[in-house]
Amino acid sequence: MSDQYPADPTELRNQGTRGVISTGAGLGLWVVNGLLRIPFVGAALGGVLVVLGILGLVGRNRTDRTTGVVLMAAGGAGLASLILPGLSSFLFGVGGLALVGFGLFNLYKFLRGLKSRS
């Protein structure tokens, strides 16, 4: 029944943004997962992500701090690949799959909302 009414432009914009960013982030996690398998690159990438996360924590905005925590967690998981390569690979793979799924679902809702507007 709700498909017969035009979608709210703000919600439609949010769905499109969430869809593109989530799908891109999921694909990015898969790329990072592949890079972590290279011995020196994995440790360096994990360290860089931790440093970027620390820089994000000193930001003024709440979104900067949230991004900092996420980057630190990803960097920690990257550094953990030195000790537990299977666990970190699994976490990056599942996280990427979840983000891609969430992004594709939001893109589907976005396209359905565009169709209801025409």
N, C-alpha and C positions, 0 to 999 in steps of 0.2 A: 504494500500500500504506500509506503513512504517513497518508493521509486518513482511515483507519479508526480512528486513535487520537486521543484528545482532545489539543488543543493545550496547550502549556505556558502558564499564565496570564501569566507574566512576558514571554515572547516575544510573546504576543498583545497585551499592553498596549503593548509597545515598537512593534509594527507599527502599531497604531492611532495612537499618538502621532506616529510618523514620518510616517504617511500624512496626518494632518490638518495638521501643521506644514509639511511639504514642499509640499502643495497650496496652502496659504495663502501661503507664501513665493513660490511661482511666480506666483500671481495678483497678489501685491504687486509683483513685479518688472515685470509687464506694466503695472500702474498707474503705477509710477515711470517706466517707459519712455514712457508717454503724457505724463506731466508734464514730462519732459525736453525735449519738443518745444516747450514754451512758453519763449520766450527768457529772461526774467528768472527764472521759477520754476525752470527747469532748473539754472541756475548757483547759485541760492540753496539748492536741495535738495541739490546735490552738495556744497556747502560745509558744510551742516549735517551731512550724513552723514560727512564727513571729521572734523569736530569730535567727533561722537559716537564715531567709531572711535578717536580719540585718547584720549577719556575711558575707553573700554573697555580700552585697552591698559594703563592704570594700575590696573586692577582686580586683585584678589588671586587670583581663581580662574582656572584655565586656560580655562574656558568664556568668562569675561569677555574674556580676551585674544583668544581665537579669534573671538568676536563682533566685537571691535574691529577685527581685521584684515579681516574680511568687510565691515564697514561702511566702512572706509577704502577698500577696493577698489571698492565700489559708489559711494562718493562720488567717487573718482578717475575712474571711468568716467563718472559724471554730469558732472564738470567737463570731461572729454575731449569731451563732446558739443558743447562750444563750438567745438572745433577740428575734430574728426572726427565729425560727427553720424551718419553712416551706420554707422560701425564700432560706436559705443557702442549704437546702436539695435539692431543685429544681435546684439551680445553679450547685451543685456538680454532680447531676444526669445528667443534660443536657451536662455539660462539659465532663463528662466521656463518654457519648454516642457519642459526636462529636469527641473526640480523638480516640475512638475505631473505628468509621466509617472511619476516616482519615487514621488510621493505616491499617485497612483491605484493603482499596482502594490501598494504597501504596504496601502492600504485594501482592495484585492481579497483579499490574503493574510489580512488581519484578518477580513474577513467569512467567508472560507472556514474560518478557524480557529474562529470563533464557531459556524458550522454544525456543525463536527465535535464541538463540546462538547455539543451538544444531543442 
